[in-house]
């Protein structure tokens, strides 16, 4: 999986993504990350990439030209990589724009995006980006929730992390990605480890039994209980699918 980010603060993404599991996956070649600074494509000596909005209003808007220049650079890098690996250069590339007006990000969306070898993430700032370049290059408008951040970098990192852990070999135990919350439409069951007793609370006996069928049944029961209590919408959807 090859990630490309278009951002005004590429170091913010690099510093975060180069740690922990994703950092290990980068070092092991399971993932690649190319952070492209939109300012490098400004057409003025001050590297200015924003201007006042037509029609007036508060704030500034990122200009179309430097964003498109950064996008073209990413596309050229992708074409070069595809040629080197003998892949089709004409295959469309998904461009993800992090925006409050996008579709809400879900595990299902992560599973969809991981099927692509390359993903470009566009990180906005200020009041947003000139609509004309968004219409031309963006394939997926995604939101991570109903709130506003100072920029798209943190939101992009959330999506990239969720997608990356689905890439085979990124997690030490690939089964973890299959059994996590939302993988089957339910929230995850509780977890326990040593010691068997902590502050007077014991690990549930069924987990010590070695009886895998009983353990699976207990975990499903707990997932159902937790989901019904915390996310009744997910519970109802799960039960509705199960009844078909």
C-alpha positions, -999 to 999 in steps of 0.1 A, spaced: 0 0 0 14 34 -11 2 65 6 7 100 -8 -3 131 12 -8 167 -1 -4 190 28 9 223 41 24 205 71 40 173 58 62 169 89 31 165 110 21 135 91 56 120 88 63 123 125 31 105 135 31 78 109 67 69 114 60 56 149 46 24 163 30 -2 140 28 20 109 64 30 114 75 -6 116 54 -14 85 71 15 66 106 2 76 96 -33 65 83 -22 31 47 -32 38 37 5 34 53 35 17 46 72 25 53 102 3 45 135 19 42 164 -6 43 200 5 17 220 -14 38 252 -8 65 238 -31 41 244 -59 32 280 -52 38 304 -81 52 333 -61 84 340 -42 67 341 -8 53 306 -12 18 319 -6 -10 293 -13 -41 311 -1 -62 342 -9 -94 360 1 -126 343 -10 -146 358 -39 -179 371 -26 -163 382 7 -164 364 41 -141 355 69 -109 336 65 -88 326 35 -91 299 8 -64 276 -5 -57 283 -42 -64 258 -69 -31 260 -87 -6 249 -60 -30 221 -49 -32 209 -85 5 211 -89 10 189 -58 -15 165 -72 2 163 -105 35 156 -88 19 127 -68 4 113 -100 38 114 -117 54 96 -88 26 69 -90 31 65 -128 68 61 -123 63 34 -96 38 16 -117 61 15 -147 89 1 -125 67 -27 -112 51 -34 -146 16 -23 -137 -9 -3 -158 -3 34 -156 -38 43 -167 -56 28 -136 -75 56 -118 -61 68 -85 -83 75 -55 -79 110 -41 -93 114 -6 -103 148 6 -108 152 44 -138 175 48 -168 179 72 -192 177 43 -179 142 33 -193 108 41 -187 96 76 -157 73 77 -164 37 87 -146 4 89 -164 -6 57 -149 24 39 -114 14 52 -120 -21 37 -130 -5 4 -99 18 3 -74 -9 12 -82 -27 -21 -63 1 -39 -25 1 -42 -22 38 -41 -42 65 -22 -37 102 -23 -48 123 7 -56 160 3 -54 180 35 -72 213 36 -66 244 58 -82 278 65 -118 280 52 -112 253 26 -99 247 -9 -110 263 -42 -140 242 -53 -128 240 -89 -97 218 -81 -118 197 -57 -142 189 -85 -114 180 -108 -93 157 -87 -112 144 -56 -128 110 -58 -138 105 -21 -150 132 3 -145 118 38 -154 131 73 -142 115 106 -170 132 126 -192 161 131 -166 186 144 -140 209 130 -102 205 131 -76 231 123 -65 211 92 -69 178 74 -36 162 86 -50 146 118 -81 134 99 -60 119 72 -38 101 97 -69 85 112 -80 72 79 -45 61 69 -40 42 101 -74 24 98 -65 14 62 -29 5 69 -37 -20 96 -58 -40 71 -28 -44 48 -15 -80 51 16 -82 73 12 -48 89 -1 -63 121 19 -90 138 -13 -110 141 -35 -105 110 -64 -120 129 -66 -89 150 -79 -69 120 -106 -95 115 -119 -96 151 -117 -59 160 -147 -37 167 -169 -31 137 -153 -59 117 -186 -79 120 -208 -50 128 -205 -52 166 -184 -36 192 -156 -57 206 -159 -79 236 -138 -72 268 -102 -84 271 -83 -97 300 -47 -108 307 -25 -117 338 -29 -116 367 -61 -137 372 -72 -114 401 -68 -76 400 -82 -55 429 -105 -84 438 -118 -88 403 -113 -122 387 -109 -130 350 -142 -147 338 -138 -185 343 -149 -193 308 -117 -176 295 -96 -199 316 -114 -231 305 -96 -238 273 -129 -246 257 -127 -225 225 -164 -229 215 -175 -217 249 -150 -188 247 -164 -178 213 -199 -180 225 -191 -158 256 -173 -132 234 -203 -130 210 -227 -126 239 -206 -98 254 -202 -81 221 -240 -81 217 -246 -68 252 -221 -40 248 -233 -30 214 -269 -30 224 -261 -7 254 -237 17 237 -246 16 200 -282 4 197 -281 15 160 -254 -10 153 -271 -37 173 -304 -32 154 -286 -33 121 -267 -65 131 -300 -82 142 -317 -71 111 -290 -86 89 -291 -118 109 -328 -123 105 -325 -122 67 
